[in-house]
Amino acid sequence: EQGSRRLLSLDLARLRDTFRPSGASLDYIDYRFGQIATMASEYLAESHADFMVAASSSVPLSFEFIRLDRPGETWMPQNRMSGGQKVRLAVATLRAIHALVMPSVGLLVLDEPTTHLDDEAKSAMADMLKKIGEEGTLQMIVCDHSPVLIDAFSDIIEIDN
């Protein structure tokens, strides 16, 4: 873990050096990540996720999360998240990045966004993807094996094995 933190620190130092003297500072990147984390948490709440996130105050460009179904728990690092929580966070984060950083891109590509999700979470993911589609700001390409997502999309291409 210390080795990966050291590599992250070196990458962040390179990134900081890359954006000097006339570009974005590391402080600015941390600030924007905080905005993305806040918006991702709002999207998670919309999809009835059982957790929320915030930008970590101790680890750069990292989330801290808390499970809403376990009152009284303290904030935990993102490495304590389940696979399903990570998938839901990834989709919410991509949506936030689109809204805050790249609103003109207009395309979201997701590969198996229901991986590691139980049936209830798959249904919530379908609802979130349907809502994104209804906003009309993004076109989506989604590859998934789950039939739960079918109603979330207007155009479906089935590929036989």
N, CA and C atoms as a LAMMPS dump frame, in Angstrom:
ITEM: TIMESTEP
0
ITEM: NUMBER OF ATOMS
483
ITEM: BOX BOUNDS ff ff ff
-5.0000000000000000e+02 5.0000000000000000e+02
-5.0000000000000000e+02 5.0000000000000000e+02
-5.0000000000000000e+02 5.0000000000000000e+02
ITEM: ATOMS id mol type element x y z
1 1 1 N 0.83 -1.186 0
2 1 2 C 0 0 0
3 1 3 C 0.878 1.256 0
4 2 1 N 1.996 1.191 0.742
5 2 2 C 2.874 2.36 0.783
6 2 3 C 3.508 2.606 -0.588
7 3 1 N 3.822 1.502 -1.285
8 3 2 C 4.389 1.639 -2.623
9 3 3 C 3.425 2.3 -3.587
10 4 1 N 2.147 1.907 -3.509
11 4 2 C 1.16 2.517 -4.406
12 4 3 C 0.932 3.981 -4.045
13 5 1 N 0.996 4.301 -2.761
14 5 2 C 0.877 5.714 -2.355
15 5 3 C 2.054 6.528 -2.864
16 6 1 N 3.253 5.927 -2.829
17 6 2 C 4.445 6.616 -3.325
18 6 3 C 4.296 6.884 -4.828
19 7 1 N 3.81 5.879 -5.58
20 7 2 C 3.603 6.068 -7.015
21 7 3 C 2.561 7.148 -7.28
22 8 1 N 1.494 7.14 -6.503
23 8 2 C 0.473 8.174 -6.652
24 8 3 C 1.063 9.547 -6.366
25 9 1 N 1.873 9.629 -5.339
26 9 2 C 2.501 10.901 -4.992
27 9 3 C 3.394 11.396 -6.135
28 10 1 N 4.153 10.477 -6.732
29 10 2 C 5.006 10.85 -7.866
30 10 3 C 4.169 11.294 -9.061
31 11 1 N 3.075 10.568 -9.318
32 11 2 C 2.193 10.95 -10.426
33 11 3 C 1.591 12.327 -10.192
34 12 1 N 1.172 12.579 -8.961
35 12 2 C 0.604 13.889 -8.649
36 12 3 C 1.655 14.993 -8.778
37 13 1 N 2.886 14.688 -8.385
38 13 2 C 3.957 15.682 -8.533
39 13 3 C 4.201 15.978 -10.013
40 14 1 N 4.189 14.924 -10.844
41 14 2 C 4.354 15.123 -12.292
42 14 3 C 3.205 15.952 -12.854
43 15 1 N 2.006 15.635 -12.407
44 15 2 C 0.844 16.371 -12.867
45 15 3 C 0.951 17.837 -12.462
46 16 1 N 1.378 18.061 -11.21
47 16 2 C 1.547 19.436 -10.73
48 16 3 C 2.582 20.159 -11.592
49 17 1 N 3.703 19.506 -11.872
50 17 2 C 4.75 20.123 -12.674
51 17 3 C 4.289 20.358 -14.111
52 18 1 N 3.448 19.455 -14.621
53 18 2 C 2.94 19.59 -15.978
54 18 3 C 2.118 20.86 -16.13
55 19 1 N 1.364 21.195 -15.098
56 19 2 C 0.465 22.339 -15.212
57 19 3 C 1.072 23.658 -14.74
58 20 1 N 2.301 23.664 -14.339
59 20 2 C 2.954 24.936 -14.039
60 20 3 C 3.477 25.522 -15.324
61 21 1 N 3.809 26.667 -15.493
62 21 2 C 3.518 27.899 -14.788
63 21 3 C 2.212 28.536 -15.247
64 22 1 N 1.697 28.151 -16.408
65 22 2 C 0.507 28.867 -16.884
66 22 3 C -0.762 28.017 -16.838
67 23 1 N -0.633 26.783 -16.42
68 23 2 C -1.794 25.897 -16.423
69 23 3 C -2.421 25.748 -15.052
70 24 1 N -3.252 24.712 -14.928
71 24 2 C -3.985 24.452 -13.694
72 24 3 C -3.049 23.95 -12.608
73 25 1 N -3.258 24.396 -11.386
74 25 2 C -2.445 23.953 -10.262
75 25 3 C -3.063 22.707 -9.638
76 26 1 N -2.302 22.011 -8.814
77 26 2 C -2.804 20.845 -8.109
78 26 3 C -3.955 21.24 -7.185
79 27 1 N -3.869 22.417 -6.606
80 27 2 C -4.968 22.896 -5.771
81 27 3 C -6.264 23.002 -6.577
82 28 1 N -6.138 23.475 -7.815
83 28 2 C -7.305 23.594 -8.669
84 28 3 C -7.857 22.207 -9.017
85 29 1 N -6.984 21.263 -9.314
86 29 2 C -7.425 19.908 -9.637
87 29 3 C -8.132 19.285 -8.436
88 30 1 N -7.586 19.471 -7.235
89 30 2 C -8.247 18.979 -6.018
90 30 3 C -9.61 19.644 -5.84
91 31 1 N -9.68 20.929 -6.114
92 31 2 C -10.938 21.655 -6.01
93 31 3 C -11.978 21.074 -6.971
94 32 1 N -11.574 20.849 -8.226
95 32 2 C -12.498 20.287 -9.218
96 32 3 C -12.901 18.859 -8.841
97 33 1 N -11.968 18.072 -8.308
98 33 2 C -12.303 16.722 -7.865
99 33 3 C -13.35 16.788 -6.753
100 34 1 N -13.218 17.754 -5.86
101 34 2 C -14.217 17.931 -4.81
102 34 3 C -15.592 18.235 -5.384
103 35 1 N -15.639 19.049 -6.434
104 35 2 C -16.913 19.339 -7.092
105 35 3 C -17.492 18.079 -7.727
106 36 1 N -16.642 17.3 -8.367
107 36 2 C -17.082 16.055 -8.995
108 36 3 C -17.611 15.099 -7.932
109 37 1 N -16.896 14.994 -6.802
110 37 2 C -17.33 14.106 -5.717
111 37 3 C -18.69 14.532 -5.173
112 38 1 N -18.891 15.832 -5.01
113 38 2 C -20.174 16.336 -4.507
114 38 3 C -21.308 16.003 -5.468
115 39 1 N -21.085 16.243 -6.749
116 39 2 C -22.125 15.95 -7.732
117 39 3 C -22.36 14.449 -7.849
118 40 1 N -21.3 13.643 -7.791
119 40 2 C -21.454 12.185 -7.841
120 40 3 C -22.297 11.708 -6.667
121 41 1 N -22.086 12.296 -5.504
122 41 2 C -22.881 11.931 -4.325
123 41 3 C -24.348 12.288 -4.526
124 42 1 N -24.604 13.424 -5.171
125 42 2 C -25.988 13.811 -5.47
126 42 3 C -26.63 12.809 -6.429
127 43 1 N -25.876 12.367 -7.437
128 43 2 C -26.395 11.374 -8.378
129 43 3 C -26.645 10.038 -7.675
130 44 1 N -25.77 9.683 -6.748
131 44 2 C -25.981 8.448 -5.978
132 44 3 C -27.265 8.543 -5.164
133 45 1 N -27.504 9.703 -4.577
134 45 2 C -28.737 9.895 -3.796
135 45 3 C -29.965 9.77 -4.692
136 46 1 N -29.881 10.326 -5.894
137 46 2 C -30.988 10.215 -6.858
138 46 3 C -31.303 8.757 -7.182
139 47 1 N -30.262 7.937 -7.222
140 47 2 C -30.455 6.532 -7.59
141 47 3 C -30.71 5.645 -6.37
142 48 1 N -30.952 6.27 -5.236
143 48 2 C -31.271 5.56 -3.99
144 48 3 C -30.142 4.618 -3.548
145 49 1 N -28.908 5.056 -3.743
146 49 2 C -27.76 4.277 -3.283
147 49 3 C -27.765 4.227 -1.761
148 50 1 N -27.192 3.172 -1.214
149 50 2 C -27.144 3.023 0.242
150 50 3 C -25.873 3.623 0.832
151 51 1 N -25.223 4.518 0.064
152 51 2 C -24.008 5.173 0.543
153 51 3 C -23.876 6.537 -0.113
154 52 1 N -23.02 7.358 0.473
155 52 2 C -22.696 8.646 -0.112
156 52 3 C -21.183 8.815 -0.091
157 53 1 N -20.665 9.749 -0.867
158 53 2 C -19.225 9.957 -0.95
159 53 3 C -18.898 11.431 -0.796
160 54 1 N -17.634 11.663 -0.481
161 54 2 C -17.073 13.01 -0.443
162 54 3 C -15.605 12.881 -0.817
163 55 1 N -15.011 13.966 -1.256
164 55 2 C -13.577 13.942 -1.545
165 55 3 C -12.824 13.729 -0.244
166 56 1 N -11.823 12.864 -0.286
167 56 2 C -11.023 12.589 0.899
168 56 3 C -10.219 13.826 1.279
169 57 1 N -10.15 14.085 2.56
170 57 2 C -9.35 15.223 3.021
171 57 3 C -7.892 14.823 3.241
172 58 1 N -7.615 13.517 3.247
173 58 2 C -6.25 13.071 3.536
174 58 3 C -5.545 12.42 2.349
175 59 1 N -6.289 11.857 1.397
176 59 2 C -5.688 11.193 0.235
177 59 3 C -6.121 11.953 -1.02
178 60 1 N -5.17 12.519 -1.752
179 60 2 C -5.533 13.312 -2.932
180 60 3 C -6.311 12.484 -3.952
181 61 1 N -7.28 13.113 -4.594
182 61 2 C -8.055 12.518 -5.671
183 61 3 C -8.629 11.155 -5.291
184 62 1 N -9.177 11.079 -4.106
185 62 2 C -9.751 9.839 -3.601
186 62 3 C -11.054 10.15 -2.879
187 63 1 N -11.938 9.156 -2.839
188 63 2 C -13.211 9.305 -2.157
189 63 3 C -13.152 8.715 -0.761
190 64 1 N -13.953 9.271 0.114
191 64 2 C -14.303 8.628 1.37
192 64 3 C -15.791 8.357 1.275
193 65 1 N -16.263 7.28 1.886
194 65 2 C -17.679 6.974 1.776
195 65 3 C -18.244 6.551 3.116
196 66 1 N -19.563 6.642 3.208
197 66 2 C -20.268 6.172 4.391
198 66 3 C -21.528 5.457 3.918
199 67 1 N -21.795 4.325 4.538
200 67 2 C -23.001 3.564 4.226
201 67 3 C -24.17 4.196 4.965
202 68 1 N -25.213 4.486 4.244
203 68 2 C -26.386 5.104 4.837
204 68 3 C -27.268 4.085 5.55
205 69 1 N -27.062 2.806 5.224
206 69 2 C -27.863 1.767 5.871
207 69 3 C -27.27 1.317 7.206
208 70 1 N -26.179 1.926 7.617
209 70 2 C -25.551 1.625 8.901
210 70 3 C -25.313 2.916 9.656
211 71 1 N -26.356 3.432 10.315
212 71 2 C -26.218 4.71 11.017
213 71 3 C -25.107 4.662 12.069
214 72 1 N -24.433 5.753 12.204
215 72 2 C -23.396 5.855 13.217
216 72 3 C -22.01 5.441 12.755
217 73 1 N -21.907 4.857 11.542
218 73 2 C -20.57 4.494 11.068
219 73 3 C -19.827 5.752 10.648
220 74 1 N -18.54 5.708 10.803
221 74 2 C -17.722 6.852 10.415
222 74 3 C -17.351 6.742 8.943
223 75 1 N -16.831 7.83 8.419
224 75 2 C -16.361 7.826 7.031
225 75 3 C -15.264 6.789 6.877
226 76 1 N -15.257 6.108 5.762
227 76 2 C -14.276 5.049 5.501
228 76 3 C -13.592 5.316 4.165
229 77 1 N -12.401 4.778 3.967
230 77 2 C -11.71 4.962 2.68
231 77 3 C -12.391 4.155 1.586
232 78 1 N -12.141 4.542 0.337
233 78 2 C -12.811 3.88 -0.774
234 78 3 C -12.386 2.427 -0.927
235 79 1 N -11.255 2.022 -0.368
236 79 2 C -10.856 0.614 -0.489
237 79 3 C -11.727 -0.307 0.353
238 80 1 N -12.631 0.243 1.151
239 80 2 C -13.572 -0.565 1.931
240 80 3 C -14.909 -0.741 1.205
241 81 1 N -15.029 -0.155 0.018
242 81 2 C -16.274 -0.262 -0.734
243 81 3 C -16.394 -1.641 -1.377
244 82 1 N -17.627 -2.122 -1.515
245 82 2 C -17.865 -3.388 -2.214
246 82 3 C -17.736 -3.156 -3.722
247 83 1 N -17.679 -4.252 -4.471
248 83 2 C -17.596 -4.142 -5.929
249 83 3 C -18.791 -3.413 -6.506
250 84 1 N -19.99 -3.708 -6.006
251 84 2 C -21.195 -3.043 -6.494
252 84 3 C -21.2 -1.561 -6.196
253 85 1 N -20.717 -1.192 -5.01
254 85 2 C -20.645 0.23 -4.669
255 85 3 C -19.664 0.944 -5.59
256 86 1 N -18.56 0.299 -5.908
257 86 2 C -17.578 0.909 -6.808
258 86 3 C -18.157 1.12 -8.198
259 87 1 N -18.945 0.146 -8.675
260 87 2 C -19.57 0.279 -9.989
261 87 3 C -20.533 1.464 -9.995
262 88 1 N -21.381 1.554 -8.975
263 88 2 C -22.345 2.655 -8.904
264 88 3 C -21.628 3.998 -8.786
265 89 1 N -20.557 4.038 -8.001
266 89 2 C -19.778 5.263 -7.873
267 89 3 C -19.13 5.633 -9.203
268 90 1 N -18.631 4.656 -9.933
269 90 2 C -17.991 4.933 -11.224
270 90 3 C -18.972 5.581 -12.196
271 91 1 N -20.19 5.045 -12.282
272 91 2 C -21.182 5.617 -13.192
273 91 3 C -21.575 7.026 -12.741
274 92 1 N -21.797 7.21 -11.451
275 92 2 C -22.152 8.538 -10.937
276 92 3 C -21.008 9.53 -11.174
277 93 1 N -19.768 9.086 -11.02
278 93 2 C -18.609 9.956 -11.241
279 93 3 C -18.479 10.324 -12.711
280 94 1 N -18.671 9.361 -13.603
281 94 2 C -18.616 9.669 -15.038
282 94 3 C -19.691 10.681 -15.421
283 95 1 N -20.858 10.52 -14.837
284 95 2 C -21.945 11.467 -15.095
285 95 3 C -21.571 12.863 -14.591
286 96 1 N -20.949 12.925 -13.414
287 96 2 C -20.527 14.215 -12.858
288 96 3 C -19.418 14.842 -13.7
289 97 1 N -18.469 14.033 -14.153
290 97 2 C -17.394 14.555 -15.011
291 97 3 C -17.984 15.12 -16.292
292 98 1 N -18.945 14.402 -16.846
293 98 2 C -19.594 14.906 -18.056
294 98 3 C -20.234 16.267 -17.796
295 99 1 N -20.978 16.371 -16.709
296 99 2 C -21.695 17.612 -16.407
297 99 3 C -20.755 18.771 -16.104
298 100 1 N -19.67 18.516 -15.381
299 100 2 C -18.799 19.597 -14.911
300 100 3 C -17.591 19.879 -15.801
301 101 1 N -17.075 18.85 -16.44
302 101 2 C -15.809 19.019 -17.15
303 101 3 C -15.977 18.964 -18.667
304 102 1 N -16.813 18.046 -19.146
305 102 2 C -16.912 17.834 -20.591
306 102 3 C -18.357 17.81 -21.07
307 103 1 N -19.145 18.836 -20.809
308 103 2 C -20.557 18.765 -21.19
309 103 3 C -20.793 18.684 -22.693
310 104 1 N -19.824 19.061 -23.484
311 104 2 C -20.035 19.027 -24.931
312 104 3 C -19.677 17.688 -25.562
313 105 1 N -19.146 16.747 -24.779
314 105 2 C -18.75 15.461 -25.348
315 105 3 C -19.977 14.684 -25.815
316 106 1 N -20.968 14.513 -24.96
317 106 2 C -22.233 13.933 -25.373
318 106 3 C -22.274 12.431 -25.544
319 107 1 N -21.265 11.696 -25.101
320 107 2 C -21.268 10.246 -25.249
321 107 3 C -20.753 9.604 -23.97
322 108 1 N -21.487 8.603 -23.497
323 108 2 C -21.093 7.843 -22.316
324 108 3 C -21.076 6.381 -22.719
325 109 1 N -19.941 5.722 -22.55
326 109 2 C -19.8 4.311 -22.888
327 109 3 C -19.57 3.543 -21.595
328 110 1 N -20.433 2.553 -21.348
329 110 2 C -20.353 1.752 -20.127
330 110 3 C -20.259 0.277 -20.493
331 111 1 N -19.292 -0.388 -19.924
332 111 2 C -19.121 -1.822 -20.137
333 111 3 C -19.562 -2.555 -18.878
334 112 1 N -20.676 -3.253 -18.957
335 112 2 C -21.244 -4.05 -17.877
336 112 3 C -21.411 -3.261 -16.565
337 113 1 N -22.215 -2.208 -16.593
338 113 2 C -22.389 -1.398 -15.386
339 113 3 C -23.177 -2.094 -14.277
340 114 1 N -23.739 -3.279 -14.541
341 114 2 C -24.464 -3.984 -13.487
342 114 3 C -23.626 -5.07 -12.821
343 115 1 N -22.35 -5.154 -13.185
344 115 2 C -21.465 -6.127 -12.557
345 115 3 C -21.415 -5.887 -11.051
346 116 1 N -21.487 -6.935 -10.273
347 116 2 C -21.419 -6.907 -8.809
348 116 3 C -22.659 -6.292 -8.15
349 117 1 N -23.715 -6.045 -8.906
350 117 2 C -24.907 -5.444 -8.319
351 117 3 C -25.969 -6.508 -8.06
352 118 1 N -26.679 -6.359 -6.933
353 118 2 C -27.813 -7.246 -6.677
354 118 3 C -29.006 -6.742 -7.501
355 119 1 N -30.121 -7.476 -7.467
356 119 2 C -31.273 -7.139 -8.303
357 119 3 C -31.809 -5.734 -8.029
358 120 1 N -31.866 -5.355 -6.757
359 120 2 C -32.36 -4.023 -6.406
360 120 3 C -31.437 -2.938 -6.953
361 121 1 N -30.132 -3.146 -6.826
362 121 2 C -29.158 -2.169 -7.323
363 121 3 C -29.167 -2.126 -8.86
364 122 1 N -29.393 -3.271 -9.516
365 122 2 C -29.508 -3.281 -10.977
366 122 3 C -30.694 -2.436 -11.422
367 123 1 N -31.794 -2.564 -10.711
368 123 2 C -32.977 -1.772 -11.032
369 123 3 C -32.694 -0.282 -10.834
370 124 1 N -31.997 0.067 -9.757
371 124 2 C -31.633 1.47 -9.509
372 124 3 C -30.692 1.977 -10.601
373 125 1 N -29.761 1.124 -11.057
374 125 2 C -28.846 1.505 -12.137
375 125 3 C -29.648 1.754 -13.411
376 126 1 N -30.622 0.881 -13.711
377 126 2 C -31.457 1.065 -14.895
378 126 3 C -32.208 2.391 -14.815
379 127 1 N -32.736 2.705 -13.64
380 127 2 C -33.446 3.976 -13.46
381 127 3 C -32.518 5.165 -13.686
382 128 1 N -31.295 5.077 -13.154
383 128 2 C -30.349 6.174 -13.32
384 128 3 C -29.986 6.334 -14.799
385 129 1 N -29.733 5.228 -15.501
386 129 2 C -29.37 5.318 -16.913
387 129 3 C -30.545 5.844 -17.748
388 130 1 N -31.751 5.437 -17.403
389 130 2 C -32.933 5.943 -18.109
390 130 3 C -33.073 7.451 -17.908
391 131 1 N -32.831 7.904 -16.673
392 131 2 C -32.922 9.338 -16.38
393 131 3 C -31.862 10.113 -17.169
394 132 1 N -30.65 9.568 -17.232
395 132 2 C -29.595 10.22 -18.022
396 132 3 C -30.05 10.344 -19.475
397 133 1 N -30.616 9.274 -20.012
398 133 2 C -31.102 9.298 -21.394
399 133 3 C -32.206 10.313 -21.61
400 134 1 N -33.1 10.438 -20.638
401 134 2 C -34.216 11.377 -20.749
402 134 3 C -33.756 12.831 -20.682
403 135 1 N -32.611 13.07 -20.028
404 135 2 C -32.074 14.438 -19.963
405 135 3 C -31.68 14.932 -21.346
406 136 1 N -31.332 13.996 -22.236
407 136 2 C -30.991 14.356 -23.604
408 136 3 C -29.633 14.997 -23.774
409 137 1 N -28.786 14.946 -22.752
410 137 2 C -27.459 15.563 -22.861
411 137 3 C -26.395 14.556 -23.285
412 138 1 N -26.709 13.286 -23.197
413 138 2 C -25.749 12.227 -23.508
414 138 3 C -26.38 11.152 -24.368
415 139 1 N -25.599 10.607 -25.25
416 139 2 C -25.958 9.342 -25.88
417 139 3 C -25.143 8.285 -25.17
418 140 1 N -25.719 7.12 -24.989
419 140 2 C -25.022 6.068 -24.258
420 140 3 C -24.86 4.825 -25.11
421 141 1 N -23.725 4.202 -24.954
422 141 2 C -23.487 2.867 -25.481
423 141 3 C -23.202 2.013 -24.257
424 142 1 N -24.049 1.01 -24.047
425 142 2 C -23.923 0.16 -22.867
426 142 3 C -23.862 -1.285 -23.311
427 143 1 N -22.865 -1.992 -22.833
428 143 2 C -22.733 -3.42 -23.077
429 143 3 C -22.992 -4.119 -21.745
430 144 1 N -24.021 -4.979 -21.7
431 144 2 C -24.346 -5.64 -20.435
432 144 3 C -25.133 -6.91 -20.726
433 145 1 N -25.057 -7.847 -19.81
434 145 2 C -25.785 -9.107 -19.937
435 145 3 C -27.119 -9.068 -19.208
436 146 1 N -27.373 -8.048 -18.442
437 146 2 C -28.557 -7.986 -17.595
438 146 3 C -29.781 -7.526 -18.38
439 147 1 N -30.857 -8.317 -18.378
440 147 2 C -32.085 -7.895 -19.058
441 147 3 C -32.79 -6.743 -18.33
442 148 1 N -32.38 -6.45 -17.106
443 148 2 C -33 -5.372 -16.33
444 148 3 C -32.822 -4.022 -17.031
445 149 1 N -31.739 -3.871 -17.776
446 149 2 C -31.449 -2.587 -18.422
447 149 3 C -32.24 -2.343 -19.698
448 150 1 N -32.903 -3.349 -20.219
449 150 2 C -33.558 -3.225 -21.522
450 150 3 C -34.532 -2.053 -21.568
451 151 1 N -35.358 -1.893 -20.551
452 151 2 C -36.355 -0.823 -20.565
453 151 3 C -35.76 0.573 -20.425
454 152 1 N -34.488 0.657 -20.08
455 152 2 C -33.86 1.966 -19.906
456 152 3 C -33.454 2.595 -21.236
457 153 1 N -33.487 1.815 -22.321
458 153 2 C -32.962 2.303 -23.591
459 153 3 C -33.985 2.222 -24.701
460 154 1 N -33.903 3.153 -25.644
461 154 2 C -34.837 3.163 -26.764
462 154 3 C -34.359 2.283 -27.92
463 155 1 N -33.069 2.197 -28.104
464 155 2 C -32.511 1.373 -29.188
465 155 3 C -31.649 0.284 -28.57
466 156 1 N -31.923 -0.954 -28.957
467 156 2 C -31.208 -2.089 -28.39
468 156 3 C -30.683 -2.951 -29.537
469 157 1 N -29.448 -3.321 -29.438
470 157 2 C -28.843 -4.238 -30.405
471 157 3 C -28.461 -5.485 -29.642
472 158 1 N -29.092 -6.595 -29.943
473 158 2 C -28.771 -7.852 -29.271
474 158 3 C -27.741 -8.595 -30.093
475 159 1 N -26.731 -9.111 -29.423
476 159 2 C -25.679 -9.867 -30.071
477 159 3 C -25.704 -11.279 -29.502
478 160 1 N -25.941 -12.253 -30.37
479 160 2 C -25.961 -13.649 -29.934
480 160 3 C -24.546 -14.134 -29.671
481 161 1 N -24.454 -15.123 -28.801
482 161 2 C -23.13 -15.692 -28.483
483 161 3 C -22.545 -16.42 -29.661
